[in-house]
Amino acid sequence: MTLHNRKFYPWMVVGLLWIVALLNYMDRQMLSTMQVSIGHTITPLQDPRTFGWVMSIFLWVYGIMSPFSGIIADRLNRKWLIVGSLGVWSAVTSLMGTCGPDDYHYFVGLRALMGVSEALYIPAALSLIAEYFTGGARSLAIGIHMTGLYMGQALGGFGATIADSLSWQATFHWFGIIGIAYALVLVVLLREKRTPAPKVAASNKLPSETILKSLGMILANIAFWVILFFFAAISLPGWATKNWLPTLFSDSLNLDLATAGPIATISIAVSSFIGVMVGGPLSDRWVKRNIRGRIYTSAIGIAMMIPALVLMGFGHNLWAAISAALFFGLGYGMYDANNMPILCQFVPTHQRATAYGLMNTVGVIAGALTTMALGAIAESYGLGFGFALMAGVLVVALTLQLTMLKPTTDNMEYTPNQIQNPNLAPADA
């Protein structure tokens, strides 16, 4: 029996992709901690506004590319897409280490190219894991994979520490080499798994599905719009905590950023991991008894985030801050473990990467706009008010999730009749 046919192989896929997820976030996050070191070499990056623009160009390119990356992942071999994505962004990371004083525009171009290559990963990886886990462990498997992103974000924060020991150029160079080497490991160990689209009985041929038809079927699905809304809504505090929570804690607790930063990032990272490990198995068991179990588990997570955001905004002591961060992270982990599993209840296998790519685009753009909006709110009303305001958006998202999402299966598949007639609802097919 080959390795790919063994019962443990789906979990091996999760482990293989967990490391890719870690590298995905670590390579993008390192830059945020190394402004001072890089600015000594590339002087335009000493200006905070210029540095902020270089940081944001990744998000805009990543967001614009995400729907295209999903479309590609639904039509090409996801193994080679993942290997190629990792190989390219790792090569880009390594090349960033070759930049000198006159290479500002080259550096910016490489950062933009990283946004293209990294955008190709998440839709392909999550749809591949969902394909391997059609049974009861889907939320746990996807949740474990998402913890790789949390770990990568945390380790990326040590970029400045490594740069002080070596140099920022060597830091980029060697982490890029590690990624390229690991891509070669995936060439040997990772395997694609693709469930064929249903056949049309009359012709016994696979039905053709153009990109426009696929997008039309997804966008005609009311449930998808609800999922898209609450994904975007949770992206607001998700990005806000990444980009603004250290500043909020620094202001509200009268701490320097060197102290407030680790309190914010470590508290949320650790509690998010716990949330995934609780929310994944809970969802997998609950859905066996109630088809809405995944939705209820996600809803519990969102409900926990609402008071946490209010406490973040208006709490003014250390224990309140830490409690809010822990409660938010726990809820976020429960929600995060169930995004793709809930999508699988409403979108079939051959359209899931495309659907998730659309969600990723909306989430990233919402996060980018929120990051800018919080800066304006902070000047007029205070940063804490902005965090509390996001709790109201989550109340709307939670209400829509509980009232509008009513799955009939844990693993949606369109019938041949629906593929030929995409305007049909499942009940008419």
C-alpha positions in Angstrom: 0.0 0.0 0.0 1.4 3.4 -1.0 1.7 6.2 1.4 -1.1 8.2 -0.3 -3.6 5.3 0.3 -2.9 4.9 4.0 -5.6 6.0 6.5 -3.4 8.6 8.2 -2.5 10.3 4.9 -5.2 13.0 5.1 -3.8 14.1 8.5 -0.3 14.0 6.9 -1.7 16.5 4.3 -2.8 18.8 7.1 0.7 18.6 8.7 2.4 19.3 5.4 0.2 22.3 4.7 0.5 23.5 8.3 4.2 24.3 7.7 3.3 26.0 4.4 0.7 28.1 6.2 3.3 29.1 8.8 5.8 30.1 6.1 3.0 32.0 4.3 2.3 34.3 7.3 5.9 34.5 8.6 7.4 35.6 5.3 4.8 38.4 4.9 4.9 39.5 8.5 8.7 39.8 9.0 8.8 43.1 7.1 6.5 44.8 9.6 9.1 44.4 12.3 12.2 45.5 10.4 11.5 49.0 9.3 14.5 50.5 11.2 17.0 47.9 9.9 15.8 48.1 6.3 15.6 51.9 6.5 19.3 52.2 7.2 19.9 50.6 3.8 16.9 51.7 1.7 16.4 55.3 3.0 12.9 56.0 1.6 11.6 53.3 3.9 12.6 55.5 6.9 9.5 57.5 6.2 6.6 55.8 8.1 4.1 56.8 5.3 6.3 55.3 2.6 6.8 52.2 4.7 3.1 51.9 5.4 2.4 52.1 1.6 4.9 49.3 1.0 3.1 47.2 3.6 -0.3 48.0 2.2 0.6 47.2 -1.4 0.8 43.5 -0.4 -2.8 43.6 0.9 -4.2 45.3 -2.1 -2.5 43.0 -4.6 -3.4 40.0 -2.4 -7.0 41.1 -2.3 -7.3 41.7 -6.0 -5.7 38.4 -6.9 -7.7 36.3 -4.5 -10.8 35.6 -6.7 -8.6 34.8 -9.6 -6.5 32.4 -7.4 -9.7 30.6 -6.4 -10.8 30.2 -10.0 -7.4 28.8 -10.9 -7.4 26.4 -8.0 -10.8 25.0 -9.0 -9.4 24.2 -12.5 -5.7 23.2 -12.0 -3.9 20.6 -10.0 -3.8 22.1 -6.5 -0.6 20.2 -5.5 1.4 22.0 -8.2 -0.4 25.3 -7.5 0.6 25.1 -3.8 4.2 24.0 -4.6 4.5 26.8 -7.2 3.0 29.4 -4.9 5.4 28.5 -2.0 8.4 28.3 -4.4 7.7 31.8 -5.9 7.0 33.6 -2.6 10.0 32.0 -1.0 12.2 33.0 -4.0 10.8 36.5 -3.7 11.6 36.6 0.0 15.2 35.5 -0.7 15.5 38.1 -3.5 14.4 40.9 -1.1 17.6 40.1 0.8 19.7 41.2 -2.2 18.3 44.7 -2.3 20.7 47.6 -1.8 20.4 51.4 -1.3 19.3 52.1 -4.8 16.7 49.2 -5.0 13.6 50.9 -3.5 11.4 50.3 -6.6 12.8 46.8 -7.0 11.9 46.1 -3.3 8.4 47.4 -3.8 7.9 45.3 -6.9 9.0 42.2 -5.0 6.6 42.9 -2.2 3.8 43.2 -4.8 4.8 39.9 -6.4 4.7 38.3 -3.0 1.0 39.4 -2.8 0.3 37.6 -6.1 2.1 34.3 -5.2 0.7 34.1 -1.6 -2.8 34.7 -2.8 -2.7 31.5 -4.7 -2.2 29.4 -1.6 -5.1 29.7 0.8 -8.0 28.8 -1.6 -6.1 25.9 -3.0 -5.0 24.6 0.4 -8.4 24.8 2.2 -10.3 23.3 -0.7 -7.8 20.4 -0.8 -8.1 19.7 2.9 -11.9 19.9 2.6 -11.6 17.3 -0.2 -9.7 14.9 2.0 -12.1 15.4 5.0 -15.6 14.7 3.8 -16.6 13.1 7.0 -16.7 14.2 10.6 -13.2 15.7 11.1 -13.4 18.6 8.6 -13.6 21.5 11.0 -10.8 20.1 13.2 -8.5 19.5 10.2 -9.1 23.0 8.7 -8.8 24.5 12.2 -5.4 22.8 12.8 -4.2 24.2 9.4 -5.3 27.7 10.4 -3.2 27.5 13.5 -0.2 27.4 11.2 -1.2 31.0 10.1 -1.3 32.1 13.8 2.1 30.6 14.5 3.6 32.2 11.4 2.3 35.6 12.4 3.8 35.1 15.9 7.2 34.0 14.6 7.2 36.8 12.0 7.3 39.2 14.9 10.8 38.0 15.7 12.1 39.1 12.3 13.7 42.2 13.9 15.4 40.1 16.6 17.0 37.8 13.9 17.9 40.8 11.8 19.8 42.3 14.8 21.8 39.1 15.2 22.5 38.7 11.5 21.2 41.3 9.1 17.9 42.0 7.5 19.3 40.8 4.1 20.4 37.5 5.6 17.1 37.0 7.4 15.1 37.3 4.1 17.7 35.3 2.2 17.7 32.3 4.6 14.0 32.1 5.2 13.5 32.2 1.5 15.9 29.3 1.0 14.0 27.3 3.7 10.7 27.8 1.8 12.3 26.7 -1.5 13.7 23.6 0.1 10.3 22.7 1.6 8.6 23.2 -1.7 10.8 20.3 -2.9 9.6 18.2 0.0 6.0 18.8 -1.1 6.8 17.7 -4.6 7.5 14.2 -3.2 4.9 13.9 -0.4 1.8 16.0 -1.4 -0.9 14.5 -3.6 -3.9 16.1 -5.3 -7.4 14.6 -4.6 -10.2 15.7 -6.9 -13.7 14.4 -6.8 -15.1 14.4 -10.3 -18.0 16.7 -11.1 -21.3 14.8 -11.6 -22.0 13.2 -15.0 -24.9 13.9 -17.2 -26.8 10.6 -17.6 -27.8 11.2 -21.2 -24.3 11.7 -22.6 -22.3 10.1 -19.8 -19.8 13.0 -20.2 -18.6 15.5 -17.6 -20.5 18.7 -18.0 -18.6 21.7 -19.1 -18.7 24.7 -16.7 -17.2 28.0 -17.8 -15.8 30.5 -15.4 -18.8 32.8 -15.9 -21.2 29.9 -15.3 -19.4 28.9 -12.1 -19.4 32.5 -10.8 -23.0 32.8 -11.8 -24.0 29.7 -9.7 -22.0 31.0 -6.7 -23.4 34.5 -6.9 -27.0 33.3 -7.4 -26.7 31.4 -4.1 -28.2 33.6 -1.3 -26.5 31.6 1.4 -23.1 32.5 -0.1 -23.9 36.2 0.2 -24.7 35.7 3.9 -21.4 33.8 4.4 -19.6 36.6 2.5 -21.1 39.2 4.8 -20.2 37.6 8.1 -16.8 36.7 6.7 -16.2 40.4 5.9 -17.7 41.5 9.2 -15.4 39.3 11.2 -12.5 40.5 9.1 -13.0 44.0 10.5 -11.9 43.2 14.1 -9.6 40.4 12.8 -7.4 42.9 10.9 -8.0 45.6 13.6 -6.5 43.4 16.3 -3.5 42.6 14.1 -2.7 46.2 13.2 -4.1 48.3 16.0 -4.5 46.3 19.2 -0.9 46.9 20.5 -1.5 50.7 20.0 -4.8 50.5 21.8 -3.3 48.6 24.8 -0.4 51.0 24.8 -2.8 54.0 25.0 -5.4 52.6 27.4 -2.9 50.9 29.8 -0.1 53.5 29.6 2.4 51.0 28.4 5.2 51.3 25.9 4.7 49.4 22.6 7.5 46.9 23.5 5.3 45.7 26.4 1.8 46.2 24.9 2.7 44.4 21.6 3.5 41.0 23.1 0.5 41.2 25.4 -1.8 41.8 22.5 -0.3 39.3 20.0 0.5 36.4 22.3 -2.8 36.6 24.1 -4.8 36.4 20.9 -2.6 33.8 19.2 -2.7 31.4 22.2 -6.4 31.7 22.8 -7.2 31.4 19.0 -5.3 28.1 19.0 -7.4 26.9 22.0 -10.5 28.1 20.2 -9.7 26.1 17.1 -9.0 23.0 19.2 -12.3 23.4 21.0 -14.4 24.6 18.1 -13.2 22.1 15.5 -14.2 18.9 17.4 -17.3 20.5 18.8 -18.5 21.3 15.3 -17.6 17.9 14.0 -19.6 16.2 16.7 -22.5 18.6 16.7 -23.1 18.4 12.9 -23.7 14.6 13.3 -26.7 15.3 15.5 -27.9 18.6 14.0 -27.0 19.7 10.4 -26.7 23.3 11.7 -24.1 22.3 14.3 -21.2 24.0 12.4 -23.3 27.2 12.1 -24.1 27.1 15.9 -20.4 26.6 16.8 -19.3 29.5 14.6 -22.1 31.6 16.1 -20.9 30.9 19.6 -17.5 32.1 18.6 -18.9 35.3 17.1 -21.1 35.9 20.2 -17.9 35.7 22.4 -16.2 38.3 20.2 -18.9 40.9 20.7 -18.4 41.6 24.4 -14.7 41.1 24.0 -14.5 44.0 21.5 -16.5 46.3 23.9 -14.1 45.4 26.8 -11.1 46.0 24.6 -12.5 49.4 23.7 -13.4 50.6 27.2 -11.4 48.5 29.6 -8.6 50.4 31.3 -6.7 47.9 33.4 -4.3 45.1 32.5 -6.6 42.2 33.5 -9.5 43.6 31.5 -7.3 43.9 28.5 -5.9 40.4 28.8 -9.3 39.0 29.5 -10.8 40.7 26.4 -7.9 39.5 24.2 -8.2 35.9 25.4 -12.0 35.9 25.0 -11.8 37.4 21.5 -9.1 34.9 20.5 -11.1 32.0 21.8 -14.2 33.1 19.9 -12.2 33.9 16.7 -10.6 30.4 16.7 -14.0 28.7 17.0 -15.3 30.9 14.1 -12.1 30.4 12.0 -12.2 26.6 12.2 -15.7 26.6 10.6 -15.5 29.0 7.7 -14.6 26.5 5.0 -16.8 23.7 6.6 -19.8 26.0 6.5 -19.0 27.0 2.9 -18.9 23.3 2.0 -22.5 23.0 3.2 -23.7 25.4 0.5 -21.1 25.3 -2.3 -20.0 22.1 -4.2 -16.5 20.8 -4.4 -15.6 22.1 -7.8 -16.5 25.7 -6.9 -15.2 26.0 -3.3 -11.8 27.6 -4.1 -13.5 30.2 -6.3 -16.0 31.0 -3.5 -13.3 31.2 -0.9 -11.2 33.4 -3.2 -14.1 35.9 -3.4 -14.4 35.8 0.4 -10.7 36.4 0.8 -10.9 39.4 -1.5 -13.8 41.0 0.4 -12.2 40.2 3.8 -8.8 41.7 2.9 -10.3 44.8 1.4 -12.6 45.2 4.4 -9.5 44.8 6.7 -7.5 47.4 4.7 -10.3 49.9 4.8 -10.9 49.3 8.5 -7.2 49.8 9.3 -7.4 53.2 7.7 -10.8 54.1 9.2 -9.6 53.3 12.7 -6.8 55.8 12.3 -9.4 58.5 11.5 -11.7 57.4 14.3 -8.8 57.4 16.8 -8.2 61.1 16.1 -11.8 62.1 16.6 -13.3 59.7 19.1 -10.5 57.5 20.4 -9.3 54.1 19.2 -11.4 52.3 21.9 -14.6 53.7 20.5 -13.7 52.2 17.1 -13.2 48.8 18.6 -16.5 48.9 20.4 -18.3 50.1 17.2 -17.2 46.9 15.4 -19.1 44.9 18.0 -22.3 46.3 16.5 -21.4 45.0 13.1 -20.9 41.5 14.5 -24.4 41.6 16.1 -25.8 42.1 12.6 -23.6 39.3 11.1 -24.6 36.9 13.9 -28.3 37.6 13.4 -28.0 36.9 9.7 -26.0 33.8 10.2 -28.5 32.3 12.6 -31.7 33.3 10.7 -30.6 32.8 7.0 -28.2 29.8 6.9 -30.2 26.6 6.8 -28.1 23.8 5.2 -29.6 20.5 4.0 -26.3 18.6 3.8 -22.8 18.8 5.3 -21.2 18.3 1.9 -23.1 20.1 -0.9 -22.9 18.7 -4.4 -24.8 20.0 -7.4 -26.8 17.6 -9.5 -26.2 17.4 -13.3 -29.6 19.2 -13.8 -28.3 22.2 -11.7 -25.1 22.3 -13.7 -27.0 22.5 -16.9 -29.5 25.0 -15.3 -27.6 27.1 -12.8 -30.7 29.1 -11.9 -32.4 26.1 -10.3 -32.4 25.9 -6.5 -31.4 22.6 -4.9 -35.0 21.7 -4.2 -35.9 22.1 -7.9 -33.0 20.0 -9.2 
